[in-house]
């Protein structure tokens, strides 16, 4: 939309298009620690900084991210001296975030890396999930498991650090390549002879990013944002981004990574069924929803869906916004009076109908007493190729919605 007429915005919204790169993972790829791992809809620490400029915290302020993703919020907030807590239902997100938060000694890591590089490829392979044996050749698996064997003998924090480096190498080698809401299988020659070099390069890049004497206070828990059973204390600020209701199933996109962390197919299926209802296979969390009312704007969008639209899409959208309501309700119990929630959300289109997630979220929040402060529109995104082919292009907002818990 650069140079074109921008669409008008609802009341309380403003364009902040200078932040367009901040709501994508683009800036993460060159930033120490954050570059170790990111997700397709990760945002950058620069966005955290902009939010803190608009809503500054006291010196001992506290920040919560209930959809911690790759740990951007908790890492940045902790580095700035705030108490930072994150939660996520995905063991992959928790693992990545904890690896980025660990307090590690650079010299010790160098010595441990030298020990790891003395590994030998495994002589025989154990029984492995079918998708792992399809994603990697036998020789590749022998090298990967040989490295993993040496890493597993290290203390927990160091083991997590090097396991993350190995995970990045696996992504480079794997024949399962993320592609939108799924992954596709690609053909590759055997790359076993490159694995050791790639692992050492990734590990050294990560070691380079380690800050001596870092004292940030941050922690991450495996928890459901709709419940927040394990998060303790009360918070001044929430900075988070729930999954977008675009049918992308991250338990499938990152199936190989989850298997590599030791989960089995049944455990991954459990994650899929208990995730926020942003994909069609997620199921109801069976939590009380007394007081929830489907927002008028959602009902209007659902009524506009063409009759040939997959009925699972309508069920997913209804469940998604009910889950956001449950998330706000759980957050309300963990927020101080006048606390701010900053939600990074993306509008989506199904059956040619735009689902204005940002506006519907504001309606949901009002049901629970939250006050809409303002909304920044950071980016206007293209729709999926399928939607544009069938229905033409309509810019979809990517926004930061600011809500205040009243005193």
N, C-alpha and C positions, 0 to 999 in steps of 0.2 A: 504493500500500500504506500510505499515511499513516493512522494510527489503526487499522489492521487488524493481526491477528496475523501477525508476520513468520515466514516459513518457517525451520525449523532449518537450521543451516549445518554443513558438514564440519569436522572437526578442523583447527585452525590458521586458520580463517576468523573474521572479525568484521565486524559491520555498522559502516560509517562513512557513514551516510546524510546526514550534514551536508555530505559532499563531492559530493552528487548533481549539483549544477550544475557542478562542476569537471570532470566527465568528459563534458560536452557543450560545444558551441561558444557556449552562451548568454552566458557571462561575457566572451567575446572581443569581442563586438559593441560594447562601450563602452570598450575598453581601447586606449590609444595603440599604434600599430604593429600589434598583433595584429588590430585591427579592419579592416585593409586587405584581408584575404582569409582565409577559413577553409574547411574541409571539413566535411561532415556529421557526422563522428565525431571532429573535433578536440577536444582537451581544453584546459584553461585554464592560464595560468602559475601560478594559485593552487594547482593540483595539484602542479606542480613544486616550489613552496615547501613544501607539506606533506610531500612525499617527502624533501626536503632536511632538514626538521626531524627526521624519523624516522631518516635516515641522513646525518648531516652529513659534509661533505667537508673535507679540509685546504685551506688557503688557495690552493694551486696545484693543486687537484683538477681532474679531467677528466671530462666527461660526453659520452656518445655516444647518438645516436638514429638507428638504422638504418632506421626508417620515418619520415622527417622530416616528412612531411605539409606543413602550413603553417608549419613552423618554430618552433612554440611552445617546445619544449624548448631548442633551441639559442639562440634569442633570449634567453629568460629566464636560462638558465645563463650565457651570455656576459655579460649585464648584471650578474650577481652576481659576476663576476670569475673565473669558472672557464673553463678551456679547453673549448670546446664544438664538437663535430663532428657533422654530420648526413649521412645518405645516403638516397637514394631512387631507385627505378627510373623514376619518373615525371618527365619533363622539366618538367611543370607544377609539381610540388612543389619541384623544385630551383630553378626560376625564382622562384617566390613567396618561398621561404625566403631566397634570395640577395638579393632586393629588400629584404626586411625587415632584413637584416644589413648592408647597405651603409653606409659612413661617408660622409655627404653634408653639404654646407654649405647651410644654410637660405637665405641671401641669394642664393647661386648658383642654387638651385632656383627661387626667385622670378623671377630674371632669365630663366632658361630657360623658365619657364612663359609669361612674356610673349611670348617668341619663338615658342613653340608656338602660342599663341592667334592669331598672325597668319597661320595656315595658310589655305589655300584648298581647298575640296573638289576631289578629283580630277575632271578633266574626262571621262576615259574609264577604264573598269575593265579590268584584266587578266583573263585566264582564271582563275577561282576554283573551288575544290571545290564540288560541288553543294549540300552542306549549308550552306555559308556563304551562298550565294545564296538559299537557302530561309529561313535564319535572319534575314536582313536584306534590306530593300528596296534597290533600286539607289541611291537617294538617300542612304540610311543608309550604305551601303558607301562611297560617294564621300566622305562626311565622315570616316568611320572611317579610311579609307586616307590621306586628307589629313593627319589628325593623326599617323598612324603614320609618314608620310613625314618630317614635321618632327622627330618623336621619334628616328627612326633616325639622324639627323645628330649626336646628342649623344654625349658620352663614355659608355662602357659602363654604369657604375653609374647615372648619371642617366637614361640611356635605359631601363634596367630599372625604375627607380622610376616613370617616367611611363607605361611600357607596362603596368605593373600597374594604374595608375589607369584607363587605357583599357580594360583587360580587365574591370574592374568595371563600367564604363559599358556595355560590350558585353553583359554578363550582364543588365543592366537593360533593354536594347533587344531582345535576342534573342527569337525565337519558339520556341526550343528550351529548355524549362524542365525542370530536374531533377525527377524524380518517382520516388522510391524507387530501384530499381536501374537505371533507364533515364531517358529524358527524354520529354516529350510535346510535341507541336507545338500552339501556341496562336495565336489570331488577334489581331493588334494593328494599329492604324493606324500609318501612317508617322510615325516620331519623329525624323526627320533634323534638324528645327529645334531639338530639345532637346539634341542630342549635345554641342555645344560648351559649353553651360552646365553640363550634368551632368559633363563631363570637368573643367572648371575647378573645380567644387565638390569633386569627389573628389580632385583634385591638391592643392587648398588644405587639405583635411582631412589628407592625408598630410604635407604640409609642416609643418602645425601640430604634428605628432607628433615631428618630428626633434629629437633631443637634441644640443645643441652639445658639442663636445669628447668625444664618446663614444669609449671606447677598448676596448670589449669584444673578446675573442678568440673568434671563431666562424667556421666554414667549413662548406660543404655540397658534397657530391660526387654525381654521377650514379653510382650503384652498386647492386648487388644484395645485400640483407641476407643471402642464403644463401651469398654468396661473400666480400664485403667485400675486393675486390681493390685498392681505391684508398685505403682508410682506413689511416692510419699511426699508430703509437704504441699505448700501452696505457692503459686507462681504469679509473677508480674506480667509475663508476656508469653504468648504462644506464637511460634513461627513454624508453619508446617505446610505440606502439600499432600492432600489425600490423592489416591489414584484417580485418574480421570475416567469417566464412565464411557470409555471407548471400546469396550470388549477385550482390551488387552489383558491377557492372563500371564502375570509375571511368574507364576509357578511353572508355566510351560516354557516361556521365553528363557528362563534361567534354570531349566530342569537339569541340565548337565552340571551346573555349578552346585545345585542343591545335592545331587547325587555325590558329587566330589567331596562335599562336606560330611558325608556319611549317612544322609537320609536315604530311606528306601522309597520305592514307588508309592506304597500305601501312605507313608507319612507325607509325601508331597501332595498326594490326592487330598489328604486331610487339610493341608494348608489351603489348597484351592477351594475346597468347599466352605472353609471358615473365613475366607478373606472378605474384605469389604466388597459389597456387591457391585463391583465395577465391571465384572465379566459375567457371562450368562450361566456359568456353572456354580458360582458362589451361592450359598444357601442362607436362609434367615438365621440370625444368631439366637433367636428365641428369647429375646429380652422384652420386658414390658414397655409398651409404647403409649401408655395412657397420656393423653394430651397432644399426641401428634396428629396433625391434620395435613393431608397432601396439599402443598401450596397451589394456589390458583394458577400460577404460570406453568407449573408442571402439568396440571390437569389439562390445560389448554394445549400444551405441546403433545401430550399423549393422545388427545382426541384428534389431532391433526395428522398423526402417523398414517400413512397409506395402509389400506386393508391388507395388502400383500406383505407388509413388514413382518419379519419373524416375530411371533408373539413373545418369545423369550426376551426380546429387546425391551418391550414395555414392562415386563416383570422385573428386568434388571434395573431399569430407571426408577421404578417405584421403590425397589429395595435399596438402591443407592442413596436416595435422598432420605429415606427412613434411617439408614445407617449414619448419614451425616448428622441427622437430628440426634441420634443416640450418642454420637461422638461429642456434640456440643453439650449435651446433658451431662456426660461423664466429665468433660472439661470444666463445666461450671462448678463442680464440687472441688476442683483442684485449683481454682483461680482466686486470687485476692480481689477485693472490691476495686473497681475501676481498671482491672487488668485488661490488656488488649490481646485479641486473637487476630493474627495475620494469616489468612488462608490463601495460598497460591492455587488457583483453580483454572481449568480450561473448559470453555464451552465446546460442545461437540454437536455433530449433526448425524441423525439417523433417519433413513427414509426421506431425505431432503428437508427434514424439519430440524431447525436449530434448537438445541436444548441450552438455554441460558443458565448455566450452572451458577454463575456469580449472582444473578438476581434471585434465583430460587434459594440459594444459600442464605441470602439476606432475609427472605420470607421465613425460612426455617428458624433462623436465629431469633427473630422477633417473637416467635411462639414461646421461646424460653426466656424472654426478657432481655436479650442482648440488644444493644443499640448499634445501628450501622453508623460508623464514623465517616468512612470514605472508601472509595475503591479506585485503585490505580489500574489502568489498562496498559499493560507493558508490551503487548504484542498482538498482532492480528495474524492468526495462523491460517494456512490452507487447510481444506478438508481432505479426507482420504481420497486417494485416486478413484476409488469406486464411487464415492459420493459425487465427486466432480464430474465423472463420466456420465452418471445418470441424471444429475440434478443441476449441474453447473457449479460455479465457484461462489461461495458466500463466506466472507471473512469471519473467523471465529475468534472471539476475544480470549486472551490469556490474561488473567487479572489477579491482583492482590486485594482481597476483601478484608477490610479492617472492622472488627466488631469489638464493642466494649461491654464488659460485664458491669452493670450499674452498681453504684454504692448501696 
